[in-house]
Amino acid sequence: MSMHNHLAELERRHKALEREIETEKLRPAADDLRLVEMKRKKLLLKDEIQKLRTSVQPPTLH
């Protein structure tokens, strides 16, 4: 899998988790533990996406 494909897959998973979190929040008896776990996974994905973007894009000069 190329770096760009991997990045696209991570972004897809991040968005899917975001939708799942929003759906869970709307439930009358939302599972707080499940929400915390999904948010943690989403943050880990965000960190991994940022690392990949940084490694793929050349640094910008100011």
C-alpha positions, 0 to 999 in steps of 0.5 A: 500500500502506498503512503498516499493510500494509507493516508487516505484509509486513515482519514476514512477511518477517522471520519467514520469514527467521528460519525460513530461518536456523533451517533452515540452522543445522540442516543438517550443512554449514550455509553460514556465508556464507549465514547471515551474509547472511540475518542481515544482511537480518533485522536490516535488516528489524527496523530498518525495522519499528522505524522504521515502528512509531515513525512510526505510533504516537504517542509515549507520555508518561511 
